[in-house]
Amino acid sequence: MRAFTCLLLALALCFTGGVPAFAADSAAELKECRTLERAGKFEEALAKYLDLIKSAPSEELYRDTGSLLGKLQRYDEAEKLLQEATQAFPRSTPLLNLQALIALRKGRTEDARKIWMTVLEIDTGNSFARKELDKLGQAAAAPSREPAAPAASSGAARIETAPASDKPAQGKDDAPLSPEEQKKLALQLYEEMIGLDKWETARFEELHRQVIEKCPATDHAIESCWRLSNLYLMADDQPRYEDVIQVLEHLVSAYPNSQMVPEAKNRLLLAYKNGGHPDKVVTMYQELFKNTPNPDDRTFMLWGLDYADALSAVGKTAEARALYEQVIEKDGGKDQLEARVARERIGQK
């Protein structure tokens, strides 16, 4: 399901001359549909999407509607809609990618494979189709393209965690890029991202890594760290916690004075917890309680329970038990969830 929650890019439509009134109305209605969807009003959004398709069908509208049906796991409806869509827009790689993804979700691997091969016949550089075929073991048979300039590898390459000033970005002949050159390059890379289809997550990853590694003296590098962490959390069926940890540890280490650091640390704590790193959870809570020695009772209970669980996981059972008891004490007999869990942890009733 997470594959359908990838970030959405706003695609601008260019017109020569004035924009007809009906086009402006459709754009406003499409915006309303997306607002409803972001608010979690899925059925209302879907009804409006389908009404819009009847009156003013477009590639973008079919794509958004199909994505929502996929998100809701209504695959039969999505498949029917996308058959209609790809007949109207047979060379639309976003629609074909979505159609293949739906076929895969329904267990029709061979159909998905054939559709993604068609995508690569239309666009040999379509990274989403190539990535999915690679998962299916078919990438070698797909049409290939000559590689462009070397790019950061997807997922495998590690980002250096030294501060940017210690490792200057390099350009031609290994000459360091000036701050102005870094800014110019970052803007070029972001401009390319604006033109990508939303399914091209592998290319998004490559470009964000280039920004981080080649333009470290720019604000764009910090933004790319954060956006990469979003991608790693949401773009695949399962969150890529190790990659989240890598990129956010880099952000915190390389840009300690950034306003993004508190949010990055909050997300790191989540990644450490869900990614199986209780030792790092312990370290973060030690820092948190050091910086906030007297939190209110409710905050203490929330932090204390997670901290105690992490202490228990690393074998510090006595410290964990003491913290569980403090959580119970802070509850003051209200029988809140954290207190109930703490009592279970130490065998109390």
N, C-alpha and C positions, 0 to 999 in steps of 0.2 A: 504493500500500500504506500510505503514511503516513496516509491519511485514516482508516484504521481504528485508528490508535494515539492518537486524541484522548483527552484526560483523561476518566476515568470518575468520575461523581458517585455517592456513596452515597445511595440514595433510601430514606427511612425509611417503613415501613408502620405505620400506626396502627390499633390494635385497641381495641374497647371491651371491658372485662372482661379476663379472663385470656387468654394466648396458648396455643392448643392445642399439644400436644406435637409433633404432626407438622409444624406450621409452624416451630417452633424447630429441629427436626431439618433441615428443608429449608433454613433460613437458614444453619445450620452447614455443610451440604454445599455450598451455593452459595459460601460463603466459602472453603471448601477448593478448589473449582474455580478461583476467582479467584487464590488463592495459587499453585496449580500453573501457571496461565497466566502470572502475573508472573515465575515462576521459569523460564519458557521451556519447560516440559513441556507443549507444546501438545496432543499426541495424547492424553496421559493426561487433561488437562483436558477435552478435547472428549468423550472417552468418558464422563466423569462428567456433563458437561452433558447429553448425550443421554439417559443413564439417568434423570437427574432429570426431564427433560421427560416421559418415559413415566409416571413415578409422580406428579409434581406440577407440571404445566405452569403457567407464569405468564408475564405480559408481560415481566417483568424477565429471566427465564431465557431466553426466546426471543431477547430482544435481545442478551444476552451471548453466547449460542451463535452467533447469526448474525454478530455482530461478529468472533468468533474465526474462523469459516469465511471471512469476508471477508479478514481479516488473512492467512490461509493461502492466499488466492487460490483457494479451492475454491468458485467462484461457483455452479456447478450445484447443489451441495449446499445452499449458502446460500439460493438462490432457492427450492428445494423446501421448505426449512424455513420460510421467511418467508411462502410461500403458505399454509401450514398456520397460521402464527402470525396472519396478518392475517384469516383466517377466524374464528379464535377471538377476536381483539381488533381488530375492523374500524375502530375510531376511535382506535387507538393511533398518534399521530404519530411517536413514536420508531421503531416498527416500519415504518411506511410510509416514513419517511426512509431507513431502512436498505435497504428493498426497492428504492427508487428508485436508491440508490447502487449496489446490485448490478446492477440493469438497465443503468445507465450503464457500469459496468465491463465488461459483456458486449457493449457496443456498441449497445444498444437505446435510443438517445437519446429517441425518441418515447415509449416506454413510461415511461422515467424522468420525462419532462416531465409526462405525464398523472398519474402518482402524486403528484408534487410539487404539481400543481394541486389534487389532492384534499386534500393536507395543508393547503393554504391555505384551502380551503373549510371545513375543520374548525377550523383555527386561523389566522386571518388574520395574526397576529403572529409566526408561526413563522419566525424569521430564517434558519435553516439552509435551509429549502425556498426561501425568497425569494432567498437568495444563490445557490443552485444554479440556479434559474430565470433569474436575472440573467445567469449565465454562459452559459446556453443562449439568451439573448435573448428570454425570454418573461416577464420580471417585469412588464412594463407591462400585460400581459393578465391578470395574477393579481389576485385580490381584494385590496383595499387597506384600510388602517386609518388613522384620524386619528393624526397624530404626537403622542406624549406630550411631556413636557418635553424641550427640546433636549438631545441627547446628543452626546458626542464622536464624530466621524466615524470609520468603520472604516478604518484603515490610512492614510488620506490626511492626517489632521491630524498636525502635528508637536507633540511635547511640549516645552514650554519647559525649557531646561537650567539656568536660573538657580536658585540655592538657594531653598528654599521661603520663607525669611524675607524674600527680596527681592521676592517676588511673592505676597502673601497671597491665600488662597482667598477667593472672594467669594460672597455669598448674595444675598438679595433686595435690589433697589435698589443693587447693586454694593457692599454693605456687607461688609467682611471677616468671614469665619467665625471664630469663636473656636476655640481648640483643642478645647473640649468639643463644639462644634457639628460640627467636622470629624470627631471620633471617632464621634459619633452617626450622621452621614451615612454614614461608611465602613461601620459595622455594618449599616445599612439596605441598602446596596448589596451587601454580602457575603451578607446574608440573601436577597436576590433571586437571587443567583447559585446559592445552594444549591437553589433551586426550579427552576432551568433544566434542560432536557434536555441531555444531553452533546453533542448535535449542534449546539446553538445557539451555535456558536463566534463568530459575528458579535456576538451580544449579550454574550457573555463579554468580548469585546474592548472593546465600548463601556463596559461597567460598570467594568472594570479601569482604563480611561483616565479615567473620571470620578473614581475613587478617587485616581488619581495627580494629577490636575489640581485637584480640589476639596478633597482632604483631605491635602495634602502634609506636614502636621505630625504625621501618624499613622504608626505602624508598618505599618499596612495599605497605605500608599502604596509602601513598599519591597517588601512582599510582592507587591503587584500588578505592580510592575516585573518581578520574577522570574517570576511566573506568566505574564505576557504573553510573556516570552521563551520559556517552554516552549511556549506556544500557537503562536508564530511558527515554532518549530523543527519541531513535530510535527503540527499540525492539518491542513495541506495536503499535497498530493502532493510539493511541493518546499519546502524550508525558505525562509522569508522573511528572509534574512540582513540585509537593509537595515533591516528593522523591529527585528530582534534588536539590531542595533548602536545604533539610535536609543534604544530604551528602556533598554538597559544603560549606555550613555554617560550618560544622564540619571541613573540610579541612582548611578553612580560620582561624577558631578559634584555632585549635590544632596545626597548622603548619604555623604561621604567617610569618616566614622567608623563606618559600619555594618559589622556582622560579615559581611554579604553581599558586601562589595566584593571580597575575594579570589576567591570563586566567580564573581562577575560578570566580573572581569577574565579569568579562565580561559576563560569562555564567549565573551567579546569577542574574545579571541585566535583562537579557532576560527572565529568569524563573519568576522573580518577576513581570515583565511587562505582560507576557502572562498568568501567573498563578493567576492574580488578586490581587496583593499586591502593590497598588500604594503608600502606606505609606513607604514601604521599598525601592521603586524606588526613592522617595523623599530623603530618608536618604542617598542612594548611590550617588545621584547627588550632594547633599550638600557636601559630602566628595570629590567627583570628582572636583567640582569647587573650593573647598578649596585648594586641592593639585595642581590644574592647574588654577590659577586665571585669566590668560590671554591667553586663547586658540585662535587660529586663527579664522577668521570670519566663515569659513566653518564648523569647528569643533563646534564652539559656536552654529551655527544654528542646527546642528544635535543633540547635547546634549540639547540645550535649548528647542526645540520642545517637546522632550520626557519628560523633566523635567516639563515644563509647563502643559502638559497633566496630569502628575501625581499630580501636585499641584491642578489642577482643580478637579481631581477625589477625593481628600481628603477635598475638600471644601474651599481651599485657593484661591478663585477666583481672588482677587485683585493681589496677587503675580503672579498668572498664567497670568493674562492680561498684567502685566508689562513685563513679560518674552516674551510673544508672540510679544509684540511691539518691544522688542530688537531684536528678530529674524528677524522681518520685516526690521528693521533698518540695520542690518548686511547684508541683502541681497543687499542693495545698488541699488535697482531698476532693478535687473537682473531677477526678477520673477522666482526664483528657487522654487522647489516643497515645501520646508519647509516654505518659505515665503507665498506661496499660501495657504497652510494649516493653517498657523497662522492667516492669514486674515480671513479665514472662521471661525476660532474658535472665533474671536472677532467681527464677523459680518461686516467686511470691504469688499469692492469690489475693 
